Amino acid sequence: MKSEKREPEQYVDLGHSDIENHLKTQVALYEKRLKEGTAANKVAAFFATNLLGFAYHYLKSRFGPKAEYQFYPRNGDDGIYPIHSYTDTVTLALVSDWATDTPESDRIGGLIRDYDPDYTIHLGDIYFVGTPQEVADNFTNPDASWHFGKHGSLALSGNHEMYSNGTAYFKKLLPEMKIRKGHEVATQQAGFFCLENEHWRIIGLDTGYNSTNRPFLEVLFKPDCNLRKEQISWLKEVVKLGNPDDKRGIILLSHHPYFSSFRDDHPVVGRQLKEVFGAAERPVLWFWGHEHRLSFYNKYGFSDGIQAWGRCVGHGGMPVETDPPDRGHLGQLLFYDQRVRERIRRRDVGFNGFALLTINGPAIDINYIDQTNKTVIAERWKVDETGGLSSELLEIHPEVTKY
């Protein structure tokens, strides 16, 4: 039986508290039982499915151990995948904060399917708390709207996957993420990876595993989303990111932002990467999610971190925020899609969307496409013989806010 879709109203004003998201999960289960007619006694169903279920799941997942951290080498895989295509160009769809199981996320999944990219990559956050059922509803059920790319799909973890200690992410989602590796088909073995060809390296970072702390402690000691030592070793010893002779362009992917004009910065990741790059450091293009909006930044970096052009594409499936920026880095903010699509619960909500990358040799064209299948912004990036990056704005929607 096809599962009931969630309504976007369930996600408006959703906070980042793990307690709130666990409770939301149980509310969704309760409402599903009512729609299916399996809750004869509504009050009893609420207490059985909602409160008791919440207490059980919260205590089990939040006070239990985190899922075992997976890293390379694992099962003979080193996490580096050559980029494949049947044509002269390679296409990748990037989408974040998409897994809400709503009509909006279905619409974005359908659009990605229509473009039929070589690769599809989710930058994290399966709502509300990344349970096995939520993984199934969004990715693996026959009626799920996740589109698997012709040559593979990969998934990063966000904080919401870790609200259930990452168990479903590692044990249910990653085994379903397949990617071509030469003549073989590999299964994603860890929460980070590297896609590469002769011109580009696209590196997915795991900022999700350390995005949560013990219950109550994370109120006092906010997690900094640092990269674990195993990931750092992989970047140094396997990817060899500090090799000064490797002049390929670098694109980073993560769930959490390096810097932001809207929410918290995560400078520790930039510091770690600066140490990894060493003398080979050069500016990178960095895509992230976490914030439910589409925004663009000029080159920026903290004094002790790397320099990066930031692109926030966290508008995949959640109600898209249209509030103006209210904190630092305003001098680096270039564009922000503040267009209002509709009002939900007295809140203005913007347009969902995704990024479609088309690689053609040393050039990458990036189209940021909204749920109406319109290009909001199009830009072209090129890598030169020194590994330096340059960009050109090709198209911008007239209603997008410029800073």
C-alpha positions as CSV (number, residue, x, y, z in Angstrom):
1,M,0.0,0.0,0.0
2,K,1.3,3.4,-0.9
3,S,2.2,5.4,2.2
4,E,0.5,8.6,3.1
5,K,2.5,11.7,2.3
6,R,3.4,14.2,5.1
7,E,2.0,17.7,4.9
8,P,4.5,20.7,4.7
9,E,2.7,22.2,7.7
10,Q,4.4,19.6,9.9
11,Y,7.7,21.2,9.1
12,V,7.0,24.9,9.5
13,D,8.9,26.4,12.4
14,L,10.6,23.1,13.1
15,G,13.4,23.6,15.5
16,H,16.8,21.8,15.8
17,S,16.1,20.2,19.1
18,D,16.4,16.5,19.0
19,I,13.6,16.2,21.6
20,E,11.2,18.1,19.3
21,N,12.1,16.1,16.3
22,H,11.6,12.8,18.1
23,L,8.2,13.9,19.2
24,K,7.3,15.0,15.7
25,T,8.2,11.5,14.5
26,Q,5.7,10.0,16.9
27,V,3.0,12.5,15.9
28,A,3.5,11.6,12.3
29,L,3.0,7.9,13.2
30,Y,-0.1,8.7,15.2
31,E,-1.6,10.7,12.3
32,K,-0.8,7.9,9.9
33,R,-2.7,5.4,12.1
34,L,-5.7,7.7,12.1
35,K,-5.7,8.1,8.3
36,E,-5.4,4.3,7.9
37,G,-8.3,3.7,10.3
38,T,-6.2,1.7,12.7
39,A,-6.7,3.9,15.7
40,A,-10.2,3.1,16.9
41,N,-9.7,4.9,20.2
42,K,-8.0,8.2,19.3
43,V,-7.0,9.0,22.8
44,A,-5.5,5.6,23.4
45,A,-3.8,5.7,20.1
46,F,-2.2,9.0,20.9
47,F,-0.8,7.8,24.2
48,A,0.3,4.4,22.8
49,T,1.8,5.6,19.6
50,N,2.7,9.2,20.5
51,L,3.8,9.6,24.0
52,L,4.9,6.1,24.9
53,G,6.5,5.6,21.5
54,F,8.3,8.9,21.8
55,A,9.6,8.0,25.2
56,Y,10.8,4.6,24.1
57,H,12.5,5.8,20.9
58,Y,14.0,8.8,22.5
59,L,15.5,6.9,25.5
60,K,16.7,4.0,23.3
61,S,18.4,6.2,20.6
62,R,19.6,9.2,22.5
63,F,21.0,7.5,25.6
64,G,22.3,4.5,23.7
65,P,25.6,4.4,21.9
66,K,26.1,6.0,18.5
67,A,26.2,3.7,15.5
68,E,29.7,2.4,14.8
69,Y,31.6,4.9,12.7
70,Q,32.4,3.6,9.3
71,F,35.5,4.6,7.5
72,Y,37.9,3.5,4.7
73,P,39.3,1.1,3.9
74,R,36.2,-1.0,4.4
75,N,35.3,-4.2,2.6
76,G,38.1,-3.5,0.1
77,D,36.8,0.0,-0.8
78,D,38.9,3.2,-0.5
79,G,36.0,5.6,-1.0
80,I,37.4,7.1,-4.3
81,Y,35.2,6.7,-7.3
82,P,36.1,7.6,-10.9
83,I,33.5,9.7,-12.6
84,H,31.6,7.9,-15.4
85,S,29.3,9.1,-18.2
86,Y,27.9,7.8,-21.4
87,T,28.5,11.1,-23.1
88,D,31.1,13.9,-23.2
89,T,29.5,15.6,-20.2
90,V,28.7,14.4,-16.7
91,T,25.7,15.5,-14.8
92,L,25.2,15.5,-11.0
93,A,22.1,16.5,-9.0
94,L,22.8,17.9,-5.5
95,V,19.9,18.1,-3.1
96,S,19.8,18.7,0.7
97,D,17.3,18.6,3.4
98,W,15.1,16.8,0.9
99,A,13.9,13.7,2.8
100,T,10.6,15.0,4.2
101,D,8.2,12.6,2.3
102,T,6.0,15.5,1.3
103,P,4.4,16.4,-2.1
104,E,7.2,19.0,-2.4
105,S,10.0,16.5,-2.0
106,D,8.2,14.2,-4.5
107,R,8.1,17.1,-6.9
108,I,11.8,17.7,-6.6
109,G,12.5,14.0,-6.9
110,G,10.4,13.8,-10.0
111,L,12.3,16.8,-11.6
112,I,15.6,15.1,-10.9
113,R,14.3,11.9,-12.5
114,D,13.3,13.9,-15.6
115,Y,16.8,15.3,-15.9
116,D,18.2,11.7,-15.4
117,P,21.6,12.7,-14.1
118,D,24.6,10.4,-14.0
119,Y,24.8,10.9,-10.2
120,T,22.5,12.0,-7.4
121,I,23.8,13.1,-4.1
122,H,21.8,13.9,-0.9
123,L,23.6,16.3,1.4
124,G,21.8,15.1,4.5
125,D,18.8,15.4,6.9
126,I,16.2,12.7,6.8
127,Y,13.2,14.0,8.8
128,F,12.4,14.0,11.5
129,V,15.0,11.8,13.1
130,G,16.3,9.4,10.4
131,T,14.4,6.3,11.6
132,P,14.4,3.1,9.5
133,Q,10.8,3.9,8.4
134,E,11.8,7.5,7.4
135,V,14.7,6.1,5.3
136,A,12.3,3.6,3.6
137,D,9.6,6.2,3.0
138,N,12.0,8.6,1.3
139,F,14.6,6.4,-0.4
140,T,13.9,2.6,-0.6
141,N,10.2,1.9,-0.7
142,P,8.8,1.1,-4.2
143,D,6.9,4.4,-4.1
144,A,9.8,6.5,-2.7
145,S,10.7,9.4,-4.9
146,W,14.5,9.3,-4.5
147,H,16.0,9.0,-8.0
148,F,19.1,6.9,-8.4
149,G,21.6,8.3,-10.9
150,K,22.6,6.3,-13.9
151,H,26.1,5.7,-12.5
152,G,25.3,6.0,-8.8
153,S,23.9,7.7,-5.7
154,L,25.6,8.8,-2.6
155,A,24.4,10.2,0.7
156,L,25.9,12.4,3.5
157,S,24.6,12.4,7.0
158,G,23.2,15.5,8.7
159,N,22.2,16.1,12.3
160,H,18.7,14.6,11.9
161,E,20.2,11.2,11.0
162,M,22.2,11.4,14.2
163,Y,19.1,12.2,16.3
164,S,18.6,8.4,16.1
165,N,22.4,7.9,16.7
166,G,22.9,7.2,13.0
167,T,21.8,3.6,13.1
168,A,19.3,3.7,10.2
169,Y,21.7,5.9,8.1
170,F,24.6,3.4,8.4
171,K,22.6,0.2,8.4
172,K,19.6,1.0,6.1
173,L,20.5,3.9,3.8
174,L,24.2,3.4,2.9
175,P,23.7,-0.3,1.9
176,E,21.3,1.0,-0.7
177,M,23.6,3.7,-2.1
178,K,25.3,2.1,-5.1
179,I,28.0,3.6,-7.4
180,R,29.9,2.4,-10.4
181,K,33.6,1.9,-9.8
182,G,35.2,0.8,-13.1
183,H,33.5,-2.4,-14.2
184,E,32.1,-3.0,-10.7
185,V,29.2,-1.6,-8.7
186,A,30.3,-0.5,-5.2
187,T,28.2,0.1,-2.1
188,Q,28.8,3.3,-0.2
189,Q,30.8,2.2,2.8
190,A,31.2,5.4,4.9
191,G,29.7,8.8,5.3
192,F,32.3,10.5,3.1
193,F,33.7,9.9,-0.4
194,C,35.6,11.3,-3.4
195,L,34.3,11.5,-7.0
196,E,37.1,12.4,-9.5
197,N,38.2,12.7,-13.1
198,E,41.1,14.4,-14.8
199,H,39.9,17.9,-14.1
200,W,37.8,17.8,-10.9
201,R,37.6,16.2,-7.4
202,I,34.2,16.3,-5.7
203,I,34.7,15.4,-2.0
204,G,31.8,14.6,0.3
205,L,32.6,15.4,4.0
206,D,30.9,13.8,7.0
207,T,30.0,16.7,9.3
208,G,27.0,14.8,10.7
209,Y,28.5,12.2,12.9
210,N,29.8,14.8,15.4
211,S,26.8,17.1,15.1
212,T,25.1,15.8,18.2
213,N,26.2,15.3,21.8
214,R,24.8,13.5,24.8
215,P,21.3,14.7,25.7
216,F,21.2,17.8,27.8
217,L,25.0,18.2,27.5
218,E,24.7,19.6,23.9
219,V,22.7,22.5,25.4
220,L,25.8,23.5,27.4
221,F,28.4,22.2,25.0
222,K,27.3,22.8,21.4
223,P,28.7,20.3,18.9
224,D,31.1,21.7,16.4
225,C,30.6,19.1,13.7
226,N,34.4,18.4,13.5
227,L,35.7,15.7,11.1
228,R,36.8,12.6,12.9
229,K,40.4,11.6,12.8
230,E,39.7,8.6,10.5
231,Q,38.3,11.0,7.9
232,I,41.2,13.4,8.3
233,S,43.6,10.5,7.7
234,W,41.7,9.4,4.6
235,L,41.9,13.0,3.2
236,K,45.6,13.0,3.8
237,E,46.8,9.5,3.0
238,V,44.2,8.2,0.5
239,V,42.8,11.3,-1.3
240,K,46.2,13.1,-0.8
241,L,44.5,16.4,-0.7
242,G,47.8,18.1,0.3
243,N,49.6,16.9,-2.9
244,P,51.0,20.2,-4.5
245,D,51.3,18.5,-7.9
246,D,47.5,17.7,-8.1
247,K,46.0,20.8,-9.8
248,R,42.5,19.5,-10.2
249,G,39.6,21.8,-9.1
250,I,38.2,21.0,-5.7
251,I,34.5,21.0,-4.9
252,L,33.5,20.2,-1.3
253,L,30.1,18.8,-0.2
254,S,28.8,18.8,3.4
255,H,25.6,19.1,5.4
256,H,26.7,21.9,7.7
257,P,27.8,25.3,6.5
258,Y,31.4,26.5,6.9
259,F,30.1,30.0,7.5
260,S,26.6,31.7,7.3
261,S,24.8,35.0,7.4
262,F,21.8,33.2,8.9
263,R,22.8,30.6,11.5
264,D,25.9,29.2,13.2
265,D,29.3,29.0,11.6
266,H,31.3,25.8,11.8
267,P,34.9,27.1,11.5
268,V,36.5,24.0,13.0
269,V,36.0,22.1,9.7
270,G,37.8,24.9,7.8
271,R,40.7,24.7,10.2
272,Q,41.0,21.0,9.9
273,L,41.0,21.3,6.1
274,K,43.6,23.9,6.1
275,E,45.9,21.5,8.0
276,V,45.1,18.8,5.5
277,F,45.8,21.0,2.5
278,G,49.0,22.3,3.9
279,A,51.1,24.2,1.3
280,A,48.8,22.9,-1.4
281,E,45.9,25.0,-0.1
282,R,43.8,26.9,-2.7
283,P,40.2,28.2,-2.7
284,V,37.4,25.7,-3.2
285,L,33.8,25.7,-4.2
286,W,31.7,24.4,-1.2
287,F,28.1,23.2,-1.3
288,W,26.2,22.7,1.9
289,G,22.7,22.4,3.3
290,H,21.3,22.5,6.9
291,E,19.7,25.9,6.3
292,H,16.5,25.6,4.4
293,R,17.2,28.2,1.8
294,L,19.1,28.9,-1.4
295,S,22.0,31.4,-0.9
296,F,25.3,32.3,-2.5
297,Y,28.5,33.7,-1.0
298,N,31.7,35.3,-2.3
299,K,35.0,33.8,-1.4
300,Y,35.5,33.8,2.3
301,G,37.3,32.0,5.1
302,F,38.3,32.4,8.7
303,S,41.8,33.5,9.4
304,D,42.9,30.0,10.5
305,G,40.8,28.1,7.9
306,I,40.6,27.6,4.2
307,Q,39.0,30.0,1.7
308,A,35.8,28.9,0.0
309,W,33.0,30.1,-2.2
310,G,29.9,28.9,-0.4
311,R,26.6,27.7,-1.9
312,C,23.7,26.7,0.4
313,V,21.3,24.3,-1.3
314,G,19.2,23.3,1.8
315,H,15.9,23.9,0.0
316,G,15.2,20.4,-1.2
317,G,12.1,19.4,0.7
318,M,11.7,21.5,3.9
319,P,9.6,24.7,3.9
320,V,12.0,27.2,2.4
321,E,12.9,30.1,4.7
322,T,12.6,33.6,3.3
323,D,13.7,35.7,6.3
324,P,16.5,38.2,5.6
325,P,20.0,37.6,6.9
326,D,20.6,38.8,10.4
327,R,24.2,38.1,11.4
328,G,27.8,38.2,10.2
329,H,29.4,37.7,6.7
330,L,26.9,40.0,5.1
331,G,29.8,41.4,3.0
332,Q,30.3,38.0,1.5
333,L,26.6,37.2,0.8
334,L,26.0,37.6,-3.0
335,F,22.5,36.3,-3.7
336,Y,19.6,34.9,-1.7
337,D,16.3,33.6,-3.1
338,Q,13.6,35.4,-1.0
339,R,10.8,34.7,-3.4
340,V,7.6,33.8,-1.6
341,R,5.7,30.7,-3.0
342,E,2.9,30.6,-0.4
343,R,2.0,31.2,3.2
344,I,1.8,28.3,5.6
345,R,0.7,28.8,9.2
346,R,1.2,32.6,8.8
347,R,4.8,32.1,7.5
348,D,6.1,33.0,4.1
349,V,7.5,29.9,2.4
350,G,9.8,29.9,-0.6
351,F,10.5,27.6,-3.5
352,N,12.1,24.2,-3.1
353,G,14.8,23.1,-5.6
354,F,18.1,21.4,-6.3
355,A,21.4,22.1,-8.1
356,L,22.2,20.4,-11.4
357,L,26.0,20.3,-12.3
358,T,27.1,19.6,-15.8
359,I,30.8,18.8,-16.1
360,N,32.4,19.4,-19.5
361,G,36.2,19.1,-19.2
362,P,37.6,21.9,-17.1
363,A,34.3,23.7,-17.0
364,I,31.2,23.1,-14.9
365,D,27.8,24.7,-15.6
366,I,25.5,24.8,-12.5
367,N,21.8,25.4,-12.8
368,Y,19.9,26.0,-9.6
369,I,16.4,24.7,-10.5
370,D,13.2,25.4,-8.5
371,Q,10.1,23.2,-8.2
372,T,8.5,24.9,-11.1
373,N,11.4,23.7,-13.3
374,K,12.7,27.3,-13.7
375,T,16.4,28.1,-13.4
376,V,16.8,30.5,-10.5
377,I,20.5,31.1,-11.1
378,A,23.0,29.6,-13.6
379,E,26.8,30.0,-13.2
380,R,29.9,28.5,-14.8
381,W,33.0,27.5,-13.0
382,K,36.4,26.8,-14.6
383,V,39.6,25.3,-13.2
384,D,42.9,26.5,-14.7
385,E,46.3,24.8,-14.9
386,T,47.3,25.9,-11.4
387,G,44.1,24.5,-9.8
388,G,42.6,28.0,-9.4
389,L,38.9,28.5,-9.9
390,S,37.0,31.3,-11.7
391,S,33.3,31.8,-12.2
392,E,30.9,33.6,-14.5
393,L,27.2,34.4,-13.8
394,L,25.1,33.2,-16.7
395,E,21.6,33.8,-15.6
396,I,19.7,35.1,-12.6
397,H,16.0,35.3,-11.9
398,P,14.9,39.0,-11.7
399,E,13.3,38.6,-8.3
400,V,16.3,37.0,-6.6
401,T,17.7,39.4,-3.9
402,K,21.2,40.7,-4.6
403,Y,23.5,41.9,-1.8
